[in-house]
């Protein structure tokens, strides 16, 4: 199974979530880290595009001493890229040729794979029917850049959720 786990803002931004505005006063939730750790522990490999790799590698290589860091730093990582030649992150293999064919092979041989981020690699995987599940982490803010509409960075507070039978989820937010 290939699981895509991606952070997304309300204005559709998925790029560089570590650069998003900090939401002052927003309560934390320890479950978030545990959910991400559980996903890493359940998967046999990580798949990324070059851009995600370049964001993840320096951050994760600098971390240690917790289950998520230990897992991601030691597990196999695959990067779809024609430009990345010599990855420095341990256990990283570059897929430069037939990405869809190689991912299909990896799914059959390895088992569960987690892919972080949405971009050209995800588009290719969808075209070949290789993505089995999306876990979208909708963040209650407008980032204000990179999305379909440029808006000022805005903090929001979740006030209601409604899941429709169609799969549509209505998230009701008020401005903070």
N, CA, C and O of each residue as an XYZ file, in Angstrom:
704
protein
N       0.844     -1.181      0.000
C       0.000      0.000      0.000
C       0.883      1.235      0.000
O       1.883      1.290      0.715
N       0.514      2.227     -0.802
C       1.217      3.498     -0.804
C       0.302      4.550     -0.189
O      -0.789      4.819     -0.693
N       0.767      5.138      0.909
C      -0.001      6.122      1.669
C       0.662      7.481      1.513
O       1.842      7.641      1.827
N      -0.095      8.461      1.029
C       0.411      9.826      0.940
C      -0.060     10.568      2.184
O      -1.258     10.626      2.459
N       0.872     11.132      2.930
C       0.556     11.914      4.116
C       1.092     13.320      3.891
O       2.303     13.528      3.811
N       0.179     14.287      3.789
C       0.575     15.641      3.397
C      -0.137     16.688      4.236
O      -1.333     16.581      4.504
N       0.616     17.706      4.648
C       0.045     18.881      5.294
C      -0.454     19.811      4.190
O       0.218     20.004      3.177
N      -1.640     20.385      4.399
C      -2.205     21.314      3.424
C      -2.914     22.445      4.164
O      -3.613     22.214      5.151
N      -2.726     23.656      3.678
C      -3.406     24.805      4.284
C      -4.766     24.984      3.628
O      -5.045     24.363      2.602
N      -5.608     25.819      4.202
C      -6.938     26.052      3.641
C      -6.898     26.716      2.277
O      -7.853     26.611      1.508
N      -5.789     27.408      1.964
C      -5.677     27.995      0.641
C      -4.906     27.091     -0.317
O      -4.433     27.542     -1.360
N      -4.783     25.811      0.043
C      -4.252     24.819     -0.875
C      -2.752     24.714     -0.949
O      -2.234     24.063     -1.857
N      -2.031     25.327     -0.034
C      -0.578     25.281     -0.062
C      -0.104     23.985      0.602
O      -0.558     23.630      1.690
N       0.813     23.289     -0.069
C       1.424     22.096      0.505
C       2.946     22.266      0.640
O       3.607     21.464      1.300
N       3.484     23.294      0.021
C       4.922     23.502      0.021
C       5.418     24.069      1.347
O       4.785     24.942      1.941
N       6.543     23.568      1.791
C       7.306     24.117      2.912
C       6.478     24.405      4.168
O       6.481     25.539      4.646
N       5.768     23.407      4.716
C       4.957     23.683      5.905
C       5.773     24.156      7.103
O       5.232     24.804      7.999
N       7.071     23.841      7.130
C       7.909     24.316      8.232
C       8.094     25.835      8.192
O       8.553     26.424      9.171
N       7.742     26.475      7.073
C       7.850     27.926      6.952
C       6.509     28.636      7.155
O       6.442     29.863      7.085
N       5.452     27.877      7.404
C       4.131     28.488      7.575
C       4.091     29.327      8.843
O       4.870     29.096      9.768
N       3.183     30.305      8.892
C       3.082     31.140     10.094
C       2.786     30.294     11.331
O       2.011     29.340     11.279
N       3.412     30.661     12.428
C       3.135     29.998     13.701
C       1.812     30.541     14.217
O       1.585     31.751     14.225
N       0.959     29.653     14.638
C      -0.340     30.077     15.147
C      -0.243     30.269     16.651
O      -0.374     29.321     17.425
N      -0.012     31.504     17.046
C       0.171     31.843     18.456
C      -1.075     31.464     19.256
O      -2.204     31.723     18.840
N      -0.841     30.849     20.404
C      -1.931     30.530     21.309
C      -2.746     29.314     20.903
O      -3.663     28.925     21.627
N      -2.440     28.705     19.770
C      -3.196     27.522     19.353
C      -2.755     26.344     20.203
O      -1.557     26.105     20.359
N      -3.715     25.602     20.757
C      -3.323     24.475     21.597
C      -2.644     23.387     20.783
O      -3.005     23.138     19.633
N      -1.671     22.751     21.381
C      -1.007     21.620     20.741
C      -1.794     20.349     20.998
O      -2.716     20.338     21.814
N      -1.438     19.295     20.314
C      -2.094     18.012     20.507
C      -1.044     16.928     20.328
O      -0.554     16.706     19.221
N      -0.703     16.258     21.411
C       0.346     15.234     21.382
C      -0.009     14.088     20.438
O       0.875     13.346     20.009
N      -1.284     13.936     20.112
C      -1.688     12.852     19.212
C      -1.079     13.020     17.828
O      -0.814     12.027     17.150
N      -0.853     14.249     17.399
C      -0.332     14.482     16.051
C       1.024     13.808     15.863
O       1.234     13.102     14.876
N       1.931     14.019     16.790
C       3.258     13.400     16.684
C       3.151     11.878     16.754
O       3.864     11.166     16.047
N       2.258     11.387     17.607
C       2.103      9.939     17.741
C       1.521      9.325     16.464
O       1.917      8.230     16.065
N       0.598     10.018     15.838
C       0.016      9.528     14.581
C       1.089      9.435     13.502
O       1.158      8.445     12.774
N       1.929     10.469     13.400
C       3.005     10.449     12.409
C       4.028      9.356     12.734
O       4.509      8.673     11.830
N       4.359      9.187     14.001
C       5.298      8.142     14.403
C       4.725      6.771     14.086
O       5.429      5.914     13.552
N       3.468      6.555     14.406
C       2.835      5.261     14.129
C       2.855      4.943     12.634
O       3.060      3.794     12.244
N       2.641      5.959     11.802
C       2.684      5.746     10.362
C       4.088      5.322      9.928
O       4.239      4.366      9.168
N       5.098      6.018     10.399
C       6.480      5.648     10.059
C       6.810      4.231     10.518
O       7.427      3.464      9.779
N       6.403      3.891     11.722
C       6.698      2.559     12.256
C       5.972      1.462     11.487
O       6.460      0.335     11.407
N       4.817      1.779     10.923
C       4.032      0.790     10.190
C       4.497      0.607      8.750
O       4.153     -0.385      8.107
N       5.273      1.557      8.243
C       5.688      1.503      6.838
C       7.090      0.915      6.698
O       7.896      0.932      7.628
N       7.346      0.395      5.496
C       8.620     -0.248      5.212
C       9.601      0.670      4.493
O      10.797      0.383      4.434
N       9.095      1.773      3.947
C       9.958      2.700      3.210
C       9.263      4.053      3.097
O       8.056      4.174      3.310
N      10.066      5.074      2.753
C       9.573      6.429      2.501
C       9.859      6.752      1.039
O      10.924      6.424      0.517
N       8.897      7.398      0.386
C       9.070      7.857     -0.986
C       8.901      9.365     -1.015
O       7.972      9.907     -0.416
N       9.809     10.044     -1.718
C       9.759     11.504     -1.799
C      10.175     11.956     -3.185
O      10.846     11.235     -3.923
N       9.760     13.162     -3.517
C      10.334     13.865     -4.655
C      11.563     14.614     -4.164
O      11.824     14.665     -2.962
N      12.309     15.187     -5.078
C      13.538     15.892     -4.718
C      13.286     17.055     -3.768
O      14.027     17.243     -2.803
N      12.240     17.838     -4.038
C      11.965     19.006     -3.194
C      11.684     18.575     -1.747
O      12.209     19.175     -0.809
N      10.868     17.551     -1.572
C      10.575     17.069     -0.217
C      11.842     16.519      0.424
O      12.106     16.770      1.600
N      12.623     15.772     -0.341
C      13.892     15.246      0.188
C      14.774     16.384      0.704
O      15.327     16.298      1.800
N      14.901     17.443     -0.085
C      15.763     18.554      0.314
C      15.268     19.253      1.574
O      16.069     19.825      2.313
N      13.960     19.217      1.831
C      13.434     19.772      3.069
C      13.576     18.818      4.248
O      13.859     19.246      5.367
N      13.380     17.522      3.994
C      13.410     16.533      5.070
C      14.831     16.178      5.529
O      15.101     16.121      6.728
N      15.724     15.944      4.584
C      17.040     15.385      4.916
C      17.781     16.161      6.001
O      18.206     15.547      6.979
N      17.958     17.477      5.883
C      18.732     18.162      6.924
C      18.025     18.162      8.284
O      18.680     18.104      9.325
N      16.714     18.225      8.275
C      15.965     18.261      9.540
C      16.057     16.918     10.254
O      16.406     16.857     11.433
N      15.741     15.840      9.532
C      15.712     14.524     10.173
C      17.101     14.016     10.524
O      17.267     13.344     11.542
N      18.100     14.320      9.708
C      19.458     13.877     10.025
C      19.969     14.511     11.311
O      20.819     13.940     11.995
N      19.456     15.681     11.637
C      19.884     16.389     12.846
C      19.139     15.908     14.093
O      19.503     16.270     15.212
N      18.100     15.094     13.901
C      17.309     14.615     15.034
C      17.706     13.187     15.395
O      18.130     12.408     14.541
N      17.559     12.857     16.690
C      17.772     11.488     17.152
C      17.167     11.341     18.533
O      16.792     12.323     19.173
N      17.078     10.102     18.981
C      16.638      9.858     20.350
C      15.143      9.711     20.531
O      14.679      9.566     21.662
N      14.377      9.744     19.465
C      12.933      9.507     19.575
C      12.543      8.491     18.504
O      13.253      8.342     17.510
N      11.426      7.791     18.693
C      11.064      6.717     17.753
C      10.923      7.165     16.299
O      11.328      6.434     15.395
N      10.367      8.334     16.056
C      10.187      8.796     14.670
C      11.537      9.056     14.013
O      11.760      8.633     12.879
N      12.435      9.742     14.703
C      13.759     10.038     14.149
C      14.544      8.764     13.900
O      15.143      8.593     12.838
N      14.540      7.880     14.866
C      15.285      6.632     14.709
C      14.753      5.840     13.520
O      15.530      5.257     12.764
N      13.430      5.817     13.351
C      12.845      5.039     12.263
C      13.172      5.649     10.900
O      13.685      4.959     10.020
N      12.879      6.933     10.724
C      13.061      7.532      9.400
C      14.539      7.584      9.007
O      14.867      7.485      7.824
N      15.420      7.737      9.978
C      16.847      7.806      9.658
C      17.450      6.448      9.301
O      18.506      6.390      8.670
N      16.799      5.362      9.693
C      17.349      4.040      9.415
C      16.591      3.280      8.327
O      17.117      2.307      7.787
N      15.387      3.693      7.998
C      14.600      2.943      7.024
C      14.983      3.309      5.594
O      15.585      4.358      5.367
N      14.643      2.460      4.630
C      14.911      2.791      3.231
C      14.114      4.011      2.791
O      12.927      4.142      3.092
N      14.792      4.904      2.069
C      14.156      6.104      1.532
C      14.431      6.141      0.036
O      15.557      5.918     -0.407
N      13.390      6.425     -0.733
C      13.503      6.486     -2.188
C      13.130      7.887     -2.638
O      12.105      8.427     -2.224
N      13.969      8.476     -3.491
C      13.734      9.826     -3.985
C      13.630      9.768     -5.502
O      14.564      9.348     -6.185
N      12.483     10.193     -6.021
C      12.301     10.280     -7.466
C      12.906     11.593     -7.930
O      12.404     12.669     -7.603
N      13.996     11.500     -8.701
C      14.684     12.711     -9.139
C      15.628     12.393    -10.287
O      16.285     11.352    -10.313
N      15.675     13.317    -11.231
C      16.670     13.204    -12.301
C      17.876     14.094    -12.027
O      18.871     14.035    -12.748
N      17.787     14.919    -10.984
C      18.883     15.848    -10.697
C      19.678     15.478     -9.446
O      20.857     15.818     -9.356
N      19.070     14.795     -8.485
C      19.783     14.390     -7.273
C      20.677     13.205     -7.615
O      20.192     12.168     -8.069
N      21.961     13.355     -7.402
C      22.903     12.313     -7.816
C      23.512     11.534     -6.656
O      23.686     10.320     -6.760
N      23.834     12.197     -5.566
C      24.551     11.541     -4.479
C      23.936     11.946     -3.137
O      24.483     12.806     -2.446
N      22.813     11.344     -2.760
C      22.163     11.745     -1.509
C      23.021     11.411     -0.296
O      23.653     10.356     -0.229
N      23.029     12.329      0.654
C      23.849     12.152      1.856
C      23.096     11.465      2.984
O      23.718     10.942      3.909
N      21.784     11.457      2.928
C      20.972     10.864      3.990
C      21.086      9.348      3.904
O      20.867      8.772      2.838
N      21.424      8.698      5.005
C      21.638      7.245      5.033
C      20.428      6.496      4.473
O      19.280      6.887      4.680
N      20.719      5.413      3.763
C      19.700      4.505      3.221
C      18.795      5.172      2.199
O      17.628      4.800      2.075
N      19.314      6.154      1.463
C      18.537      6.840      0.439
C      18.973      6.362     -0.935
O      20.162      6.336     -1.256
N      17.989      5.986     -1.740
C      18.224      5.516     -3.102
C      17.469      6.442     -4.052
O      16.297      6.745     -3.828
N      18.133      6.886     -5.100
C      17.513      7.770     -6.089
C      16.897      6.925     -7.198
O      17.535      6.020     -7.736
N      15.655      7.236     -7.526
C      14.983      6.626     -8.672
C      14.997      7.672     -9.780
O      14.256      8.654     -9.719
N      15.826      7.467    -10.778
C      15.993      8.461    -11.834
C      15.315      8.043    -13.132
O      15.095      8.881    -14.007
N      14.987      6.780    -13.271
C      14.433      6.286    -14.533
C      12.923      6.131    -14.481
O      12.193      7.111    -14.328
N      12.466      4.907    -14.607
C      11.040      4.571    -14.641
C      10.467      4.612    -13.224
O      10.414      3.587    -12.544
N      10.043      5.780    -12.785
C       9.556      5.956    -11.413
C       8.335      5.089    -11.159
O       8.278      4.393    -10.146
N       7.363      5.116    -12.050
C       6.140      4.331    -11.847
C       6.452      2.838    -11.773
O       5.930      2.141    -10.902
N       7.281      2.350    -12.658
C       7.649      0.939    -12.646
C       8.382      0.550    -11.381
O       8.128     -0.509    -10.807
N       9.297      1.412    -10.945
C      10.067      1.121     -9.734
C       9.176      1.172     -8.495
O       9.320      0.335     -7.604
N       8.268      2.128     -8.421
C       7.371      2.205     -7.272
C       6.434      0.993     -7.248
O       6.167      0.453     -6.174
N       5.937      0.561     -8.388
C       5.095     -0.642     -8.449
C       5.877     -1.855     -7.934
O       5.345     -2.678     -7.188
N       7.132     -1.952     -8.340
C       7.975     -3.058     -7.873
C       8.191     -2.981     -6.366
O       8.103     -3.993     -5.671
N       8.476     -1.777     -5.859
C       8.702     -1.598     -4.427
C       7.456     -1.943     -3.617
O       7.548     -2.577     -2.566
N       6.297     -1.526     -4.108
C       5.048     -1.853     -3.410
C       4.875     -3.361     -3.303
O       4.462     -3.866     -2.259
N       5.185     -4.075     -4.363
C       5.030     -5.531     -4.372
C       6.053     -6.214     -3.456
O       5.745     -7.218     -2.813
N       7.260     -5.668     -3.404
C       8.334     -6.306     -2.645
C       8.378     -5.884     -1.179
O       8.632     -6.710     -0.302
N       8.134     -4.609     -0.909
C       8.350     -4.090      0.436
C       7.112     -4.103      1.312
O       7.206     -4.374      2.509
N       5.985     -3.822      0.750
C       4.792     -3.644      1.561
C       4.394     -2.190      1.596
O       4.294     -1.552      0.548
N       4.163     -1.647      2.785
C       3.643     -0.293      2.912
C       4.737      0.756      2.749
O       5.831      0.647      3.303
N       4.392      1.781      1.962
C       5.301      2.893      1.692
C       4.553      4.179      2.004
O       3.387      4.325      1.638
N       5.221      5.114      2.680
C       4.626      6.420      2.927
C       5.295      7.429      2.006
O       6.518      7.456      1.869
N       4.466      8.258      1.377
C       4.973      9.345      0.550
C       4.552     10.649      1.216
O       3.392     10.820      1.589
N       5.502     11.561      1.361
C       5.205     12.866      1.928
C       5.201     13.899      0.814
O       6.042     13.859     -0.084
N       4.249     14.825      0.876
C       4.168     15.893     -0.106
C       3.331     15.522     -1.312
O       3.142     14.346     -1.622
N       2.831     16.549     -1.989
C       2.074     16.372     -3.226
C       2.722     17.248     -4.282
O       2.897     18.451     -4.087
N       3.072     16.645     -5.385
C       3.713     17.362     -6.475
C       3.772     16.472     -7.701
O       2.914     15.609     -7.884
N       4.774     16.673     -8.542
C       4.874     15.900     -9.785
C       4.956     14.384     -9.564
O       4.420     13.616    -10.363
N       5.619     13.950     -8.492
C       5.713     12.511     -8.234
C       4.328     11.947     -7.928
O       3.969     10.880     -8.426
N       3.556     12.652     -7.117
C       2.202     12.200     -6.802
C       1.344     12.147     -8.054
O       0.585     11.198     -8.247
N       1.457     13.154     -8.901
C       0.702     13.165    -10.159
C       1.031     11.928    -10.979
O       0.129     11.261    -11.485
N       2.303     11.619    -11.115
C       2.721     10.440    -11.873
C       2.169      9.158    -11.243
O       1.674      8.277    -11.945
N       2.257      9.065     -9.930
C       1.760      7.873     -9.243
C       0.254      7.714     -9.418
O      -0.235      6.599     -9.597
N      -0.480      8.816     -9.366
C      -1.925      8.761     -9.582
C      -2.252      8.318    -11.005
O      -3.183      7.540    -11.217
N      -1.493      8.809    -11.971
C      -1.709      8.424    -13.364
C      -1.534      6.925    -13.572
O      -2.131      6.351    -14.482
N      -0.725      6.294    -12.740
C      -0.469      4.863    -12.860
C      -1.208      4.042    -11.797
O      -0.946      2.850    -11.640
N      -2.127      4.678    -11.070
C      -2.932      3.961    -10.086
C      -2.137      3.396     -8.925
O      -2.469      2.329     -8.407
N      -1.091      4.095     -8.509
C      -0.203      3.576     -7.473
C      -0.439      4.156     -6.080
O       0.131      3.653     -5.112
N      -1.260      5.196     -5.948
C      -1.552      5.758     -4.623
C      -2.801      5.067     -4.092
O      -3.846      5.055     -4.744
N      -2.677      4.492     -2.902
C      -3.800      3.770     -2.303
C      -4.582      4.604     -1.301
O      -5.770      4.364     -1.088
N      -3.926      5.585     -0.681
C      -4.591      6.322      0.397
C      -3.954      7.695      0.549
O      -2.743      7.852      0.393
N      -4.786      8.686      0.855
C      -4.311     10.029      1.192
C      -4.683     10.330      2.637
O      -5.813     10.088      3.062
N      -3.739     10.850      3.373
C      -3.991     11.370      4.723
C      -3.623     12.849      4.675
O      -2.457     13.217      4.813
N      -4.618     13.672      4.482
C      -4.406     15.114      4.344
C      -4.588     15.775      5.705
O      -5.642     15.661      6.330
N      -3.573     16.449      6.140
C      -3.576     17.161      7.409
C      -3.924     18.615      7.103
O      -3.043     19.425      6.812
N      -5.202     18.937      7.170
C      -5.671     20.282      6.830
C      -5.370     21.212      8.002
O      -5.874     21.027      9.109
N      -4.542     22.207      7.732
C      -4.149     23.161      8.772
C      -5.054     24.389      8.698
O      -5.315     24.911      7.614
N      -5.529     24.844      9.853
C      -6.520     25.930      9.881
C      -5.913     27.309      9.686
O      -5.965     28.162     10.573
N      -5.339     27.509      8.511
C      -4.775     28.819      8.238
C      -4.661     29.018      6.735
O      -4.623     28.066      5.956
N      -4.610     30.275      6.360
C      -4.268     30.661      5.000
C      -2.794     31.034      5.048
O      -2.399     31.926      5.798
N      -1.996     30.366      4.264
C      -0.565     30.639      4.246
C      -0.298     31.959      3.534
O       0.573     32.731      3.932
N      -1.065     32.204      2.471
C      -0.951     33.480      1.786
C      -0.008     33.489      0.610
O       0.147     34.517     -0.049
N       0.632     32.352      0.329
C       1.497     32.281     -0.850
C       1.585     30.832     -1.297
O       1.494     29.909     -0.488
N       1.760     30.654     -2.582
C       1.917     29.315     -3.111
C       0.611     28.624     -3.444
O       0.614     27.602     -4.130
N      -0.495     29.153     -2.978
C      -1.786     28.545     -3.256
C      -2.434     29.162     -4.476
O      -1.812     29.936     -5.203
N      -3.684     28.813     -4.692
C      -4.407     29.298     -5.862
C      -4.709     30.790     -5.757
O      -4.757     31.483     -6.773
N      -4.911     31.287     -4.544
C      -5.258     32.686     -4.329
C      -4.326     33.250     -3.261
O      -4.141     32.636     -2.210
N      -3.743     34.408     -3.523
C      -2.880     35.038     -2.532
C      -3.735     35.789     -1.523
O      -4.474     36.705     -1.885
N      -3.633     35.394     -0.248
C      -4.365     36.043      0.838
C      -3.380     36.304      1.970
O      -2.319     35.682      2.031
N      -3.730     37.221      2.863
C      -2.828     37.435      3.998
C      -2.842     36.229      4.936
O      -3.871     35.570      5.083
N      -1.714     35.940      5.566
C      -1.654     34.857      6.546
C      -2.697     35.133      7.625
O      -2.718     36.217      8.207
N      -3.550     34.166      7.891
C      -4.678     34.356      8.797
C      -4.845     33.141      9.692
O      -4.859     32.010      9.205
N      -4.972     33.359     10.985
C      -5.208     32.277     11.935
C      -6.701     32.046     12.068
O      -7.481     32.997     12.125
N      -7.104     30.759     12.118
C      -8.503     30.388     12.233
C      -8.683     29.398     13.375
O      -7.734     28.734     13.790
N      -9.911     29.307     13.877
C     -10.240     28.379     14.948
C     -11.361     27.470     14.455
O     -12.393     27.952     13.990
N     -11.161     26.155     14.556
C     -12.164     25.186     14.130
C     -13.350     25.218     15.084
O     -13.181     25.094     16.297
N     -14.561     25.386     14.533
C     -15.756     25.424     15.370
C     -16.719     24.274     15.095
O     -17.564     23.971     15.937
N     -16.608     23.622     13.923
C     -17.514     22.511     13.630
C     -16.965     21.686     12.475
O     -16.234     22.194     11.625
N     -17.326     20.415     12.455
C     -16.999     19.544     11.329
C     -18.240     18.739     10.967
O     -19.031     18.361     11.831
N     -18.391     18.487      9.675
C     -19.500     17.667      9.201
C     -19.001     16.852      8.025
O     -18.559     17.403      7.017
N     -19.077     15.533      8.160
C     -18.673     14.644      7.069
C     -19.931     14.202      6.325
O     -20.839     13.625      6.923
N     -19.980     14.473      5.024
C     -21.106     14.075      4.201
C     -20.878     12.676      3.637
O     -19.740     12.221      3.520
N     -21.958     12.007      3.293
C     -21.850     10.660      2.730
C     -21.027     10.644      1.448
O     -20.453      9.612      1.100
N     -20.960     11.752      0.750
C     -20.209     11.849     -0.500
C     -18.700     11.867     -0.277
O     -17.930     11.746     -1.231
N     -18.271     12.017      0.986
C     -16.854     12.130      1.290
C     -16.407     13.565      1.488
O     -15.287     13.813      1.933
N     -17.267     14.504      1.165
C     -16.951     15.912      1.407
C     -16.969     16.156      2.909
O     -17.857     15.682      3.618
N     -15.986     16.896      3.379
C     -15.939     17.277      4.791
C     -16.073     18.785      4.857
O     -15.292     19.519      4.251
N     -17.065     19.235      5.593
C     -17.270     20.672      5.778
C     -16.617     21.057      7.093
O     -17.026     20.607      8.164
N     -15.608     21.886      6.997
C     -14.889     22.367      8.164
C     -15.291     23.812      8.378
O     -15.107     24.645      7.491
N     -15.830     24.114      9.526
C     -16.252     25.476      9.826
C     -15.232     26.130     10.748
O     -14.940     25.627     11.833
N     -14.703     27.246     10.303
C     -13.698     27.973     11.068
C     -14.181     29.401     11.299
O     -14.932     29.947     10.490
N     -13.749     29.999     12.399
C     -13.923     31.424     12.601
C     -12.549     32.038     12.702
O     -11.593     31.385     13.119
N     -12.454     33.294     12.319
C     -11.151     33.953     12.414
C     -10.803     34.175     13.875
O     -11.676     34.440     14.701
N      -9.533     34.065     14.181
C      -9.084     34.198     15.579
C      -8.963     35.651     15.955
O      -8.599     35.967     17.088
